[in-house]
Amino acid sequence: MKPTIESQDYWTHDLSPFIFKFPDSWVEFIKIDGIRYYGLSYLLGFFVAALLLRIYYKKGKSPLNPEQQSNYITAIILGVLLGGRMGYMLLYSFDSLIQNPFNLFKVWEGGMASHGGFAGVAFAIIWTGRNLKIPVWKLADITVTLAPAGIFFGRIANFINGELYGKITEVSWAIIFPKAPLEYIPEFGILARLPRHPSQLYAAFLEGLLLFLFAQFRLWKNRGITKSEAHGVLTGEFLIFYAVVRIVGEFFREPDSDLIFSISKGQFYSVILGTIGVGIVCRMHFKNNRKNLSKEA
């Protein structure tokens, strides 16, 4: 049942996306309207990743020395930004890309896809692992423990921007998002914006905080996860966990593009990601079982 005109009792989202907005005279010259929370979220995510890599090295969890850490963070940044942008255009805005390929470079208009970011980071992992002679799966296991922090800050920025809002609801913590479309209320014969789930905050908790705690627990509390025969298992578990929480979160989020097989694109691509995760875990367990059988023989 949709809320009625009583929706005026809910809080209307009025947060500014800007940390600092430049004067109009500056905007005309530098072509940038200000410093946004969205940009800050990326900086915070990369800062936490760099901090964690430093801690891992000191505690013997990572082979990357300080110089290698700096180079790897640069590779991750490029992977996230390029992969995220290309992923968005290919997965969510393909028609726009076909009409004008230069839309790929219009980053100021927004549009990043987490699934594309994962692909970009995967390339960074493979490239770095081969260049530094570090087992790719070992590097992948380290990297997946860094990702949730960036996802968390990114979802908080989505909320501040008032984008990626949720479906219409009557829960007491619902919010009216000005960017959401007007809905017709037949009882009153008017159009109004109705309260919606703050799905960005749900995603920040599920994809960010919860996944971060899980990855850190597996890294620090399970000693076997860092052994060579277990390399890749944490990566597979991460992909499965992310797919599950993303699929759950999408039930509360308003689809921002056409559905695929009656589910949102976010859920569809997460099913693929989760399947890859299951494949990785099964492959590692099969590989280890085959080694054990060879030793017994």
N, C-alpha and C positions, 0 to 999 in steps of 0.2 A: 504493500500500500504506500502510495506516494504521500509525502508531507503536504500540507495545505498552506494557506497564507500565514498560518501560525509560525512558519519558518522564520519570520522576522525576529523570533526570540533567540535564534542561533547567532553565534559570532560570525561576522563577515570578515573574511580575510582581507587585511589591509597593509600587509607587510611590504616594504619597499625592497626591490631586488638589488638596490645599490647600497654599498657600504659608504661610498662617497660619490656624489654626482658632480661632474665638472660643469662650470659655467658655460652658457651657450657660446660665448666667444672662444672658449677652448675647444669645444666640440667641432666648430667650423674648421678649426685649424688641424687638430689631431685626428678627427673623424672617429673618436671614441667618446661615448657619452658618460662614462664613469667607471668606477671600480665596483664590480658585482660580487655578490656572495658566491655565485656559481664558480667564478674563477678562483676565489679563495678556497673553495672546497677541494679543488684539484691540488692546490698548493699544500693544503693540510694533509691530504691523502699521501702525496709524495714525501712530505716531511716525515710522517709517521713511518712510512716504508723505509726511508733512509735510517731513521732512528732504530727500528727493529733490526735491520741488517747489521748495524753496528753492535747491538746487543748480542745477536746470534753469533757473530764472529768472536766476541770476547768469551762467550760461554761454550764455544766449540760446536755450535749448531750449524755454522755456515763456513765454507772454505774461502769466501770472498774477503780479501783484505781491503783496507780503506780505499785504495786507489781503484780496485776492481769494483767496489761498491758504488763509487761515483759514476763510473762508466756504465754499470748495470742500471742504475737509477735513470740515467739518460736514455738508455735503450727502452726501459719500461715506459718512460714518459712518451717517447715517440710511438711506441706500440699502442698505448692507451688512446692517445689523441688521434693518430692516423687510423687505427683500427676502429675506434669508436665512431669517428665521422663517416668512414667508408661503410661501416656496418649499418649505420642509420640510413644512409642514402640507398644502399642496396636492399635492405630488409624492410624499411618503413616508408621510403620516399623514392622508389625506383622510377615512377612515372616522371617525377620532377627531374631526376638525373638524366633520363632519356631526352626530355624536352630541352634541357640546357645542362650539359656536362659541367659547366663552370659553377653550377649550384653546389658542387662538391666542396668548393673553396669558400663558400659564404658562411663561415663558421660563426660570424656575428649574429646570424639569424637563428642560431641554436640548432640542436639536433645531434645527439650522441646516443649510441646504442651500447649497452653493457655487453651484449653478446659479441658485438664487433670488437669491443675493447679486449675481450678474452682472446679473440683470434690474434689481435695485434700483439698482445703480451706473449702468446704462444710462439710467435715468430721471434720475439726478443729473447725468449728462453732458449730456443734452438740455436740462434745465432751466437749468443753469449756462451752457451755450453760448449759448442764446438770450437770457438775461438780460444777459450780458456781451458780446454781439455777437462771440463767438469761434466760428470754424467748428467745428461739432460733431465732425466727423471728426478735426480737429487735436487737439481736447481728448480725444477717445477714444484717440488714439495715445499721448498723454502718460499717460493714466490706466492703460492696460494694462501699462505698465512699473512701476506702483506695486503692482499686485495680487499678484504672486508672493510678496513679502515677507510679506504677511498670510496667504497660503495656507500658507507654510512654517511660521510660528509656530503657526497653527491645527492643522496636522497633528502637530506636536510635542506640542501640548497634548492631542490625541486619544490619542497614545501614553501620555502621563503618566496620563491618565484610564483607560487600559486598554480603550478603546472602539474600535469600527470595526476590530477585530482581523482577522487574515488567515485563510486556509484552513489546514487541517491539513497538516503537512509533517514531513519528517525531516531538513531541513537543519540544520547544526550551530548556526546562530544563531537557531533557532526559540525561541519563548517560550511559556510556559504562562500564559494569561490567565484569572484567576479569574472574570471575567464571562462567559466562553465556556460554552456548554452542556456537560454531561457526555456522554461518548460510551461506548457499550457495547463492551467488549473481550471477544469470544467466547472467546479463548484462556484467559482467567482468570475469565470469568463475572462481571465487575465493571463498574461505571461509573467512568470517570475522565476528567479533563480532559487533552486531548492537546496537544502543542506545535503552535504555529501561526506562520505568517509574521507578522513585525512590519510589516504592510502600511502602517501609519501612517507609518513611517520611509521606506518606499519612496515613498509619496505626497509626503512632505516633500522628498525629493530630486528626484523627477520634476516634480511640479506646482509646487514652490516654488523650490528652488535652480537646477535646470536651466532652468526657464522664465524665471527672473530673469536669468540670464546671457544667454540668448538675446535677451530684450527689450532689455537694456542694450546688447548688442553691436549690435543693429539700430539703436538710437537714436543711439549715439555714433559708430559706425564707418561707417555708411552715410549719407553726407551728403544723398543724394537723398530719404531718408525724411521729411525735415522740409519739403520743398518742397510747395507747395499742390497740385500735380497728383498727389502721392503720398499725400495725407492719406487715412487709412482703411486703407491697405495693411497697416500694422503691426498694426492692430486685427484685421483678417482673419487675418493670420498667427498672431497670438496665440491666437485662438479655435481655429484648426486645430491648433496645437501643443498647446494645453491638452487638446483633445478626444483627440488621439492618446495622450498620456502618461496621461491619466485612464483611457482604455480599457485600456491596457496594465496599469496598476496594479490595475484592478478584477479582473484574472484571478487575483490573489493575495489579494484581499480576500473575506472571507465576506459574501455578500449579506445585507443587513440588512432586506430587504423582498422581496416577491414578484418573480419574474422577468417580463420582458416579451419575448416572442418568443425565449425561451431565453437571454436575456442579462440582466445586472443592470440595474436602473433607472439606475444611474450611467453605465453604458455606453450605454444607450438615449438618455438625455438628452444625452450627450456627442456622439453621432452627429448629433443635431439641431444642437447648438452648432457642431460642425465643419462641417456643411453650410452654416450661416449664414456661417461664416468663409470658406468657398470662394466663396460667393455674393458676399461683400463684395470679395474680391480680384479676382474675375472682373469685377465691375461697374466697379471702379476702372481695371483694365487696358483694358476695353472703352471706357470714357469717355476715357481718355488717347489710345487709338488713333484714336478718332473726332476728337479735337481735332487730332491730327497730320495726319490726312487732310484736314481742313478747311484747315489752314495750307498744305499742299502744293497744294491746289486754288486 
